[in-house]
Amino acid sequence: MRWILVDHARRGAADKRGGGLAAVTLDEHLLDAGAQADTQVLALHEGLEALEEVNPQQRQVVELRYFAGLGFAEIAELLGCSERTAKREWERARAFLHSLLAP
């Protein structure tokens, strides 16, 4: 799922499709949430790549929790660790990503 979102965001930001220019709609009061979402997905992707270099297990926990929507018990079973370890890795990964993505 992560790669689908990243590819969609990259395609949307391609020069062929306006190169990141904001689309103007008839309802000017509405914000273009799609462009913001694409930017956030790309930033998250870069953050996960950086997290992979520091701690691959934390990256896996984030992908399984955020993109696959699994619970901590399911993540722990897949990764072969305790549920508490999965929660701890989630908390640490969130802190790491927050520090990278915060303005």
Secondary structure, DSSP 8 states (H G I E B T S, - for coil): -HHHHHHHHHHHTSGGGTTT-----S-TTS--HHHHHHHHHHHHHHHHHHHHHH-HHHHHHHIIIIIS---HHHHHHHHTS-HHHHHHHHHHHHHHHHHHH--
